């Protein structure tokens, strides 16, 4: 499996691009952000720190049509598809795999099906494949 190392510099650039996008007319109604645990949490907090009107919500019970749902990657898409009525919400991922079952509203990076993205906030000693198996 090919590895792609995503850096803090790239993360900061993607956060800046997300902020610019959220300030456009299409997204002006967005006033909350929900980060899917655990990959989306750091993204949600970063966005809430950059946009004063954006409230970070901790629970799926608090989301509505004014909430942006974020995650690090739409790999198979299963995590995002577990959210009830996900298609009625705006969603953003840093990465979207070419064969995902759920394509977010927008994303910043594409990757192929067998590419493993190593995020800077993850351990590099042991990686867990998103389907539950391990790579050592």
Phi and psi in radians as a Rosetta constraint file:
Dihedral C 1 N 2 CA 2 C 2 CIRCULARHARMONIC -1.279 0.35
Dihedral N 2 CA 2 C 2 N 3 CIRCULARHARMONIC 2.502 0.35
Dihedral C 2 N 3 CA 3 C 3 CIRCULARHARMONIC -1.911 0.35
Dihedral N 3 CA 3 C 3 N 4 CIRCULARHARMONIC 2.490 0.35
Dihedral C 3 N 4 CA 4 C 4 CIRCULARHARMONIC -2.174 0.35
Dihedral N 4 CA 4 C 4 N 5 CIRCULARHARMONIC 2.132 0.35
Dihedral C 4 N 5 CA 5 C 5 CIRCULARHARMONIC -1.648 0.35
Dihedral N 5 CA 5 C 5 N 6 CIRCULARHARMONIC 1.966 0.35
Dihedral C 5 N 6 CA 6 C 6 CIRCULARHARMONIC -1.594 0.35
Dihedral N 6 CA 6 C 6 N 7 CIRCULARHARMONIC 2.261 0.35
Dihedral C 6 N 7 CA 7 C 7 CIRCULARHARMONIC -1.766 0.35
Dihedral N 7 CA 7 C 7 N 8 CIRCULARHARMONIC 2.881 0.35
Dihedral C 7 N 8 CA 8 C 8 CIRCULARHARMONIC -1.077 0.35
Dihedral N 8 CA 8 C 8 N 9 CIRCULARHARMONIC -0.609 0.35
Dihedral C 8 N 9 CA 9 C 9 CIRCULARHARMONIC -1.094 0.35
Dihedral N 9 CA 9 C 9 N 10 CIRCULARHARMONIC -0.782 0.35
Dihedral C 9 N 10 CA 10 C 10 CIRCULARHARMONIC -1.119 0.35
Dihedral N 10 CA 10 C 10 N 11 CIRCULARHARMONIC -0.714 0.35
Dihedral C 10 N 11 CA 11 C 11 CIRCULARHARMONIC -1.016 0.35
Dihedral N 11 CA 11 C 11 N 12 CIRCULARHARMONIC -0.853 0.35
Dihedral C 11 N 12 CA 12 C 12 CIRCULARHARMONIC -1.053 0.35
Dihedral N 12 CA 12 C 12 N 13 CIRCULARHARMONIC -0.677 0.35
Dihedral C 12 N 13 CA 13 C 13 CIRCULARHARMONIC -1.144 0.35
Dihedral N 13 CA 13 C 13 N 14 CIRCULARHARMONIC -0.743 0.35
Dihedral C 13 N 14 CA 14 C 14 CIRCULARHARMONIC -1.165 0.35
Dihedral N 14 CA 14 C 14 N 15 CIRCULARHARMONIC -0.616 0.35
Dihedral C 14 N 15 CA 15 C 15 CIRCULARHARMONIC -1.141 0.35
Dihedral N 15 CA 15 C 15 N 16 CIRCULARHARMONIC -0.766 0.35
Dihedral C 15 N 16 CA 16 C 16 CIRCULARHARMONIC -1.036 0.35
Dihedral N 16 CA 16 C 16 N 17 CIRCULARHARMONIC -0.749 0.35
Dihedral C 16 N 17 CA 17 C 17 CIRCULARHARMONIC -1.140 0.35
Dihedral N 17 CA 17 C 17 N 18 CIRCULARHARMONIC -0.639 0.35
Dihedral C 17 N 18 CA 18 C 18 CIRCULARHARMONIC -1.160 0.35
Dihedral N 18 CA 18 C 18 N 19 CIRCULARHARMONIC -0.746 0.35
Dihedral C 18 N 19 CA 19 C 19 CIRCULARHARMONIC -1.028 0.35
Dihedral N 19 CA 19 C 19 N 20 CIRCULARHARMONIC -0.819 0.35
Dihedral C 19 N 20 CA 20 C 20 CIRCULARHARMONIC -1.013 0.35
Dihedral N 20 CA 20 C 20 N 21 CIRCULARHARMONIC -0.741 0.35
Dihedral C 20 N 21 CA 21 C 21 CIRCULARHARMONIC -1.121 0.35
Dihedral N 21 CA 21 C 21 N 22 CIRCULARHARMONIC -0.758 0.35
Dihedral C 21 N 22 CA 22 C 22 CIRCULARHARMONIC -1.191 0.35
Dihedral N 22 CA 22 C 22 N 23 CIRCULARHARMONIC -0.307 0.35
Dihedral C 22 N 23 CA 23 C 23 CIRCULARHARMONIC -1.556 0.35
Dihedral N 23 CA 23 C 23 N 24 CIRCULARHARMONIC -0.001 0.35
Dihedral C 23 N 24 CA 24 C 24 CIRCULARHARMONIC -1.419 0.35
Dihedral N 24 CA 24 C 24 N 25 CIRCULARHARMONIC 2.859 0.35
Dihedral C 24 N 25 CA 25 C 25 CIRCULARHARMONIC -1.021 0.35
Dihedral N 25 CA 25 C 25 N 26 CIRCULARHARMONIC -0.633 0.35
Dihedral C 25 N 26 CA 26 C 26 CIRCULARHARMONIC -1.057 0.35
Dihedral N 26 CA 26 C 26 N 27 CIRCULARHARMONIC -0.485 0.35
Dihedral C 26 N 27 CA 27 C 27 CIRCULARHARMONIC -2.022 0.35
Dihedral N 27 CA 27 C 27 N 28 CIRCULARHARMONIC 0.204 0.35
Dihedral C 27 N 28 CA 28 C 28 CIRCULARHARMONIC -1.104 0.35
Dihedral N 28 CA 28 C 28 N 29 CIRCULARHARMONIC -0.366 0.35
Dihedral C 28 N 29 CA 29 C 29 CIRCULARHARMONIC -1.366 0.35
Dihedral N 29 CA 29 C 29 N 30 CIRCULARHARMONIC -0.227 0.35
Dihedral C 29 N 30 CA 30 C 30 CIRCULARHARMONIC -1.254 0.35
Dihedral N 30 CA 30 C 30 N 31 CIRCULARHARMONIC 2.098 0.35
Dihedral C 30 N 31 CA 31 C 31 CIRCULARHARMONIC -2.296 0.35
Dihedral N 31 CA 31 C 31 N 32 CIRCULARHARMONIC 0.101 0.35
Dihedral C 31 N 32 CA 32 C 32 CIRCULARHARMONIC -2.389 0.35
Dihedral N 32 CA 32 C 32 N 33 CIRCULARHARMONIC 2.721 0.35
Dihedral C 32 N 33 CA 33 C 33 CIRCULARHARMONIC -2.381 0.35
Dihedral N 33 CA 33 C 33 N 34 CIRCULARHARMONIC 2.384 0.35
Dihedral C 33 N 34 CA 34 C 34 CIRCULARHARMONIC -2.160 0.35
Dihedral N 34 CA 34 C 34 N 35 CIRCULARHARMONIC 2.186 0.35
Dihedral C 34 N 35 CA 35 C 35 CIRCULARHARMONIC -1.761 0.35
Dihedral N 35 CA 35 C 35 N 36 CIRCULARHARMONIC 2.161 0.35
Dihedral C 35 N 36 CA 36 C 36 CIRCULARHARMONIC -1.199 0.35
Dihedral N 36 CA 36 C 36 N 37 CIRCULARHARMONIC 2.171 0.35
Dihedral C 36 N 37 CA 37 C 37 CIRCULARHARMONIC -1.150 0.35
Dihedral N 37 CA 37 C 37 N 38 CIRCULARHARMONIC 2.416 0.35
Dihedral C 37 N 38 CA 38 C 38 CIRCULARHARMONIC -1.817 0.35
Dihedral N 38 CA 38 C 38 N 39 CIRCULARHARMONIC -0.332 0.35
Dihedral C 38 N 39 CA 39 C 39 CIRCULARHARMONIC -1.109 0.35
Dihedral N 39 CA 39 C 39 N 40 CIRCULARHARMONIC -0.534 0.35
Dihedral C 39 N 40 CA 40 C 40 CIRCULARHARMONIC -1.522 0.35
Dihedral N 40 CA 40 C 40 N 41 CIRCULARHARMONIC -0.204 0.35
Dihedral C 40 N 41 CA 41 C 41 CIRCULARHARMONIC -1.088 0.35
Dihedral N 41 CA 41 C 41 N 42 CIRCULARHARMONIC -0.821 0.35
Dihedral C 41 N 42 CA 42 C 42 CIRCULARHARMONIC -1.138 0.35
Dihedral N 42 CA 42 C 42 N 43 CIRCULARHARMONIC -0.585 0.35
Dihedral C 42 N 43 CA 43 C 43 CIRCULARHARMONIC -1.188 0.35
Dihedral N 43 CA 43 C 43 N 44 CIRCULARHARMONIC -0.802 0.35
Dihedral C 43 N 44 CA 44 C 44 CIRCULARHARMONIC -1.073 0.35
Dihedral N 44 CA 44 C 44 N 45 CIRCULARHARMONIC -0.764 0.35
Dihedral C 44 N 45 CA 45 C 45 CIRCULARHARMONIC -1.145 0.35
Dihedral N 45 CA 45 C 45 N 46 CIRCULARHARMONIC -0.741 0.35
Dihedral C 45 N 46 CA 46 C 46 CIRCULARHARMONIC -1.056 0.35
Dihedral N 46 CA 46 C 46 N 47 CIRCULARHARMONIC -0.756 0.35
Dihedral C 46 N 47 CA 47 C 47 CIRCULARHARMONIC -1.160 0.35
Dihedral N 47 CA 47 C 47 N 48 CIRCULARHARMONIC -0.747 0.35
Dihedral C 47 N 48 CA 48 C 48 CIRCULARHARMONIC -1.105 0.35
Dihedral N 48 CA 48 C 48 N 49 CIRCULARHARMONIC -0.544 0.35
Dihedral C 48 N 49 CA 49 C 49 CIRCULARHARMONIC -1.291 0.35
Dihedral N 49 CA 49 C 49 N 50 CIRCULARHARMONIC -0.422 0.35
Dihedral C 49 N 50 CA 50 C 50 CIRCULARHARMONIC -1.616 0.35
Dihedral N 50 CA 50 C 50 N 51 CIRCULARHARMONIC -0.411 0.35
Dihedral C 50 N 51 CA 51 C 51 CIRCULARHARMONIC -2.132 0.35
Dihedral N 51 CA 51 C 51 N 52 CIRCULARHARMONIC 1.845 0.35
Dihedral C 51 N 52 CA 52 C 52 CIRCULARHARMONIC -0.975 0.35
Dihedral N 52 CA 52 C 52 N 53 CIRCULARHARMONIC -0.602 0.35
Dihedral C 52 N 53 CA 53 C 53 CIRCULARHARMONIC -1.327 0.35
Dihedral N 53 CA 53 C 53 N 54 CIRCULARHARMONIC -0.201 0.35
Dihedral C 53 N 54 CA 54 C 54 CIRCULARHARMONIC -1.463 0.35
Dihedral N 54 CA 54 C 54 N 55 CIRCULARHARMONIC 2.079 0.35
Dihedral C 54 N 55 CA 55 C 55 CIRCULARHARMONIC -1.712 0.35
Dihedral N 55 CA 55 C 55 N 56 CIRCULARHARMONIC 2.284 0.35
Dihedral C 55 N 56 CA 56 C 56 CIRCULARHARMONIC -1.445 0.35
Dihedral N 56 CA 56 C 56 N 57 CIRCULARHARMONIC 2.117 0.35
Dihedral C 56 N 57 CA 57 C 57 CIRCULARHARMONIC -1.817 0.35
Dihedral N 57 CA 57 C 57 N 58 CIRCULARHARMONIC 2.524 0.35
Dihedral C 57 N 58 CA 58 C 58 CIRCULARHARMONIC -1.723 0.35
Dihedral N 58 CA 58 C 58 N 59 CIRCULARHARMONIC -0.145 0.35
Dihedral C 58 N 59 CA 59 C 59 CIRCULARHARMONIC -2.420 0.35
Dihedral N 59 CA 59 C 59 N 60 CIRCULARHARMONIC 2.567 0.35
Dihedral C 59 N 60 CA 60 C 60 CIRCULARHARMONIC -1.099 0.35
Dihedral N 60 CA 60 C 60 N 61 CIRCULARHARMONIC -0.408 0.35
Dihedral C 60 N 61 CA 61 C 61 CIRCULARHARMONIC -1.150 0.35
Dihedral N 61 CA 61 C 61 N 62 CIRCULARHARMONIC -0.342 0.35
Dihedral C 61 N 62 CA 62 C 62 CIRCULARHARMONIC -1.703 0.35
Dihedral N 62 CA 62 C 62 N 63 CIRCULARHARMONIC 0.017 0.35
Dihedral C 62 N 63 CA 63 C 63 CIRCULARHARMONIC -1.504 0.35
Dihedral N 63 CA 63 C 63 N 64 CIRCULARHARMONIC 2.632 0.35
Dihedral C 63 N 64 CA 64 C 64 CIRCULARHARMONIC -2.629 0.35
Dihedral N 64 CA 64 C 64 N 65 CIRCULARHARMONIC -2.940 0.35
Dihedral C 64 N 65 CA 65 C 65 CIRCULARHARMONIC -1.138 0.35
Dihedral N 65 CA 65 C 65 N 66 CIRCULARHARMONIC -0.211 0.35
Dihedral C 65 N 66 CA 66 C 66 CIRCULARHARMONIC -1.680 0.35
Dihedral N 66 CA 66 C 66 N 67 CIRCULARHARMONIC 0.202 0.35
Dihedral C 66 N 67 CA 67 C 67 CIRCULARHARMONIC -1.857 0.35
Dihedral N 67 CA 67 C 67 N 68 CIRCULARHARMONIC 2.337 0.35
Dihedral C 67 N 68 CA 68 C 68 CIRCULARHARMONIC -1.645 0.35
Dihedral N 68 CA 68 C 68 N 69 CIRCULARHARMONIC 2.197 0.35
Dihedral C 68 N 69 CA 69 C 69 CIRCULARHARMONIC -1.737 0.35
Dihedral N 69 CA 69 C 69 N 70 CIRCULARHARMONIC 2.227 0.35
Dihedral C 69 N 70 CA 70 C 70 CIRCULARHARMONIC -2.170 0.35
Dihedral N 70 CA 70 C 70 N 71 CIRCULARHARMONIC 2.605 0.35
Dihedral C 70 N 71 CA 71 C 71 CIRCULARHARMONIC -2.598 0.35
Dihedral N 71 CA 71 C 71 N 72 CIRCULARHARMONIC 2.875 0.35
Dihedral C 71 N 72 CA 72 C 72 CIRCULARHARMONIC -1.279 0.35
Dihedral N 72 CA 72 C 72 N 73 CIRCULARHARMONIC -0.665 0.35
Dihedral C 72 N 73 CA 73 C 73 CIRCULARHARMONIC -2.666 0.35
Dihedral N 73 CA 73 C 73 N 74 CIRCULARHARMONIC 2.459 0.35
Dihedral C 73 N 74 CA 74 C 74 CIRCULARHARMONIC -1.744 0.35
Dihedral N 74 CA 74 C 74 N 75 CIRCULARHARMONIC 1.601 0.35
Dihedral C 74 N 75 CA 75 C 75 CIRCULARHARMONIC -1.423 0.35
Dihedral N 75 CA 75 C 75 N 76 CIRCULARHARMONIC -1.522 0.35
Dihedral C 75 N 76 CA 76 C 76 CIRCULARHARMONIC -1.411 0.35
Dihedral N 76 CA 76 C 76 N 77 CIRCULARHARMONIC -0.405 0.35
Dihedral C 76 N 77 CA 77 C 77 CIRCULARHARMONIC 1.652 0.35
Dihedral N 77 CA 77 C 77 N 78 CIRCULARHARMONIC -0.146 0.35
Dihedral C 77 N 78 CA 78 C 78 CIRCULARHARMONIC -1.083 0.35
Dihedral N 78 CA 78 C 78 N 79 CIRCULARHARMONIC -0.691 0.35
Dihedral C 78 N 79 CA 79 C 79 CIRCULARHARMONIC -1.063 0.35
Dihedral N 79 CA 79 C 79 N 80 CIRCULARHARMONIC -0.838 0.35
Dihedral C 79 N 80 CA 80 C 80 CIRCULARHARMONIC -1.163 0.35
Dihedral N 80 CA 80 C 80 N 81 CIRCULARHARMONIC -0.648 0.35
Dihedral C 80 N 81 CA 81 C 81 CIRCULARHARMONIC -1.205 0.35
Dihedral N 81 CA 81 C 81 N 82 CIRCULARHARMONIC -0.271 0.35
Dihedral C 81 N 82 CA 82 C 82 CIRCULARHARMONIC -1.280 0.35
Dihedral N 82 CA 82 C 82 N 83 CIRCULARHARMONIC -0.294 0.35
Dihedral C 82 N 83 CA 83 C 83 CIRCULARHARMONIC -1.358 0.35
Dihedral N 83 CA 83 C 83 N 84 CIRCULARHARMONIC 2.148 0.35
Dihedral C 83 N 84 CA 84 C 84 CIRCULARHARMONIC -0.987 0.35
Dihedral N 84 CA 84 C 84 N 85 CIRCULARHARMONIC 2.353 0.35
Dihedral C 84 N 85 CA 85 C 85 CIRCULARHARMONIC 0.977 0.35
Dihedral N 85 CA 85 C 85 N 86 CIRCULARHARMONIC 0.616 0.35
Dihedral C 85 N 86 CA 86 C 86 CIRCULARHARMONIC -0.933 0.35
Dihedral N 86 CA 86 C 86 N 87 CIRCULARHARMONIC -0.554 0.35
Dihedral C 86 N 87 CA 87 C 87 CIRCULARHARMONIC -1.224 0.35
Dihedral N 87 CA 87 C 87 N 88 CIRCULARHARMONIC -0.227 0.35
Dihedral C 87 N 88 CA 88 C 88 CIRCULARHARMONIC -1.544 0.35
Dihedral N 88 CA 88 C 88 N 89 CIRCULARHARMONIC -0.073 0.35
Dihedral C 88 N 89 CA 89 C 89 CIRCULARHARMONIC -1.862 0.35
Dihedral N 89 CA 89 C 89 N 90 CIRCULARHARMONIC 2.787 0.35
Dihedral C 89 N 90 CA 90 C 90 CIRCULARHARMONIC -1.469 0.35
Dihedral N 90 CA 90 C 90 N 91 CIRCULARHARMONIC 2.389 0.35
Dihedral C 90 N 91 CA 91 C 91 CIRCULARHARMONIC -2.336 0.35
Dihedral N 91 CA 91 C 91 N 92 CIRCULARHARMONIC 2.624 0.35
Dihedral C 91 N 92 CA 92 C 92 CIRCULARHARMONIC -2.462 0.35
Dihedral N 92 CA 92 C 92 N 93 CIRCULARHARMONIC 2.407 0.35
Dihedral C 92 N 93 CA 93 C 93 CIRCULARHARMONIC -2.266 0.35
Dihedral N 93 CA 93 C 93 N 94 CIRCULARHARMONIC 2.619 0.35
Dihedral C 93 N 94 CA 94 C 94 CIRCULARHARMONIC -1.191 0.35
Dihedral N 94 CA 94 C 94 N 95 CIRCULARHARMONIC -0.670 0.35
Dihedral C 94 N 95 CA 95 C 95 CIRCULARHARMONIC -2.237 0.35
Dihedral N 95 CA 95 C 95 N 96 CIRCULARHARMONIC 2.612 0.35
Dihedral C 95 N 96 CA 96 C 96 CIRCULARHARMONIC -2.368 0.35
Dihedral N 96 CA 96 C 96 N 97 CIRCULARHARMONIC 2.170 0.35
Dihedral C 96 N 97 CA 97 C 97 CIRCULARHARMONIC -1.407 0.35
Dihedral N 97 CA 97 C 97 N 98 CIRCULARHARMONIC 2.617 0.35
Dihedral C 97 N 98 CA 98 C 98 CIRCULARHARMONIC -1.088 0.35
Dihedral N 98 CA 98 C 98 N 99 CIRCULARHARMONIC -0.484 0.35
Dihedral C 98 N 99 CA 99 C 99 CIRCULARHARMONIC -1.908 0.35
Dihedral N 99 CA 99 C 99 N 100 CIRCULARHARMONIC 0.406 0.35
Dihedral C 99 N 100 CA 100 C 100 CIRCULARHARMONIC -1.133 0.35
Dihedral N 100 CA 100 C 100 N 101 CIRCULARHARMONIC 2.624 0.35
Dihedral C 100 N 101 CA 101 C 101 CIRCULARHARMONIC -1.479 0.35
Dihedral N 101 CA 101 C 101 N 102 CIRCULARHARMONIC -0.275 0.35
Dihedral C 101 N 102 CA 102 C 102 CIRCULARHARMONIC -2.274 0.35
Dihedral N 102 CA 102 C 102 N 103 CIRCULARHARMONIC 2.089 0.35
Dihedral C 102 N 103 CA 103 C 103 CIRCULARHARMONIC -1.718 0.35
Dihedral N 103 CA 103 C 103 N 104 CIRCULARHARMONIC 2.074 0.35
Dihedral C 103 N 104 CA 104 C 104 CIRCULARHARMONIC -1.123 0.35
Dihedral N 104 CA 104 C 104 N 105 CIRCULARHARMONIC 2.897 0.35
Dihedral C 104 N 105 CA 105 C 105 CIRCULARHARMONIC -0.976 0.35
Dihedral N 105 CA 105 C 105 N 106 CIRCULARHARMONIC -0.783 0.35
Dihedral C 105 N 106 CA 106 C 106 CIRCULARHARMONIC -2.650 0.35
Dihedral N 106 CA 106 C 106 N 107 CIRCULARHARMONIC 2.732 0.35
Dihedral C 106 N 107 CA 107 C 107 CIRCULARHARMONIC -2.633 0.35
Dihedral N 107 CA 107 C 107 N 108 CIRCULARHARMONIC 2.910 0.35
Dihedral C 107 N 108 CA 108 C 108 CIRCULARHARMONIC -1.925 0.35
Dihedral N 108 CA 108 C 108 N 109 CIRCULARHARMONIC -0.401 0.35
Dihedral C 108 N 109 CA 109 C 109 CIRCULARHARMONIC -2.384 0.35
Dihedral N 109 CA 109 C 109 N 110 CIRCULARHARMONIC 2.442 0.35
Dihedral C 109 N 110 CA 110 C 110 CIRCULARHARMONIC -1.857 0.35
Dihedral N 110 CA 110 C 110 N 111 CIRCULARHARMONIC 2.638 0.35
Dihedral C 110 N 111 CA 111 C 111 CIRCULARHARMONIC -2.580 0.35
Dihedral N 111 CA 111 C 111 N 112 CIRCULARHARMONIC 2.738 0.35
Dihedral C 111 N 112 CA 112 C 112 CIRCULARHARMONIC -1.377 0.35
Dihedral N 112 CA 112 C 112 N 113 CIRCULARHARMONIC 2.887 0.35
Dihedral C 112 N 113 CA 113 C 113 CIRCULARHARMONIC -0.994 0.35
Dihedral N 113 CA 113 C 113 N 114 CIRCULARHARMONIC -0.703 0.35
Dihedral C 113 N 114 CA 114 C 114 CIRCULARHARMONIC -1.704 0.35
Dihedral N 114 CA 114 C 114 N 115 CIRCULARHARMONIC 0.340 0.35
Dihedral C 114 N 115 CA 115 C 115 CIRCULARHARMONIC -1.661 0.35
Dihedral N 115 CA 115 C 115 N 116 CIRCULARHARMONIC 2.281 0.35
Dihedral C 115 N 116 CA 116 C 116 CIRCULARHARMONIC -1.740 0.35
Dihedral N 116 CA 116 C 116 N 117 CIRCULARHARMONIC 2.125 0.35
Dihedral C 116 N 117 CA 117 C 117 CIRCULARHARMONIC -1.628 0.35
Dihedral N 117 CA 117 C 117 N 118 CIRCULARHARMONIC 2.155 0.35
Dihedral C 117 N 118 CA 118 C 118 CIRCULARHARMONIC -1.740 0.35
Dihedral N 118 CA 118 C 118 N 119 CIRCULARHARMONIC 1.899 0.35
Dihedral C 118 N 119 CA 119 C 119 CIRCULARHARMONIC -1.450 0.35
Dihedral N 119 CA 119 C 119 N 120 CIRCULARHARMONIC 2.603 0.35
Dihedral C 119 N 120 CA 120 C 120 CIRCULARHARMONIC -1.157 0.35
Dihedral N 120 CA 120 C 120 N 121 CIRCULARHARMONIC -0.329 0.35
Dihedral C 120 N 121 CA 121 C 121 CIRCULARHARMONIC -1.604 0.35
Dihedral N 121 CA 121 C 121 N 122 CIRCULARHARMONIC 0.036 0.35
Dihedral C 121 N 122 CA 122 C 122 CIRCULARHARMONIC -1.724 0.35
Dihedral N 122 CA 122 C 122 N 123 CIRCULARHARMONIC 2.719 0.35
Dihedral C 122 N 123 CA 123 C 123 CIRCULARHARMONIC -1.184 0.35
Dihedral N 123 CA 123 C 123 N 124 CIRCULARHARMONIC 2.450 0.35
Dihedral C 123 N 124 CA 124 C 124 CIRCULARHARMONIC -1.713 0.35
Dihedral N 124 CA 124 C 124 N 125 CIRCULARHARMONIC -0.105 0.35
Dihedral C 124 N 125 CA 125 C 125 CIRCULARHARMONIC -1.321 0.35
Dihedral N 125 CA 125 C 125 N 126 CIRCULARHARMONIC -0.679 0.35
Dihedral C 125 N 126 CA 126 C 126 CIRCULARHARMONIC -2.502 0.35
Dihedral N 126 CA 126 C 126 N 127 CIRCULARHARMONIC 2.297 0.35
Dihedral C 126 N 127 CA 127 C 127 CIRCULARHARMONIC -2.020 0.35
Dihedral N 127 CA 127 C 127 N 128 CIRCULARHARMONIC 2.464 0.35
Dihedral C 127 N 128 CA 128 C 128 CIRCULARHARMONIC -1.871 0.35
Dihedral N 128 CA 128 C 128 N 129 CIRCULARHARMONIC 2.134 0.35
Dihedral C 128 N 129 CA 129 C 129 CIRCULARHARMONIC -1.172 0.35
Dihedral N 129 CA 129 C 129 N 130 CIRCULARHARMONIC 2.544 0.35
Dihedral C 129 N 130 CA 130 C 130 CIRCULARHARMONIC -1.162 0.35
Dihedral N 130 CA 130 C 130 N 131 CIRCULARHARMONIC -0.135 0.35
Dihedral C 130 N 131 CA 131 C 131 CIRCULARHARMONIC -1.680 0.35
Dihedral N 131 CA 131 C 131 N 132 CIRCULARHARMONIC 0.082 0.35
Dihedral C 131 N 132 CA 132 C 132 CIRCULARHARMONIC 1.778 0.35
Dihedral N 132 CA 132 C 132 N 133 CIRCULARHARMONIC -0.170 0.35
Dihedral C 132 N 133 CA 133 C 133 CIRCULARHARMONIC -1.511 0.35
Dihedral N 133 CA 133 C 133 N 134 CIRCULARHARMONIC 2.934 0.35
Dihedral C 133 N 134 CA 134 C 134 CIRCULARHARMONIC -2.023 0.35
Dihedral N 134 CA 134 C 134 N 135 CIRCULARHARMONIC 2.613 0.35
Dihedral C 134 N 135 CA 135 C 135 CIRCULARHARMONIC -2.044 0.35
Dihedral N 135 CA 135 C 135 N 136 CIRCULARHARMONIC 2.292 0.35
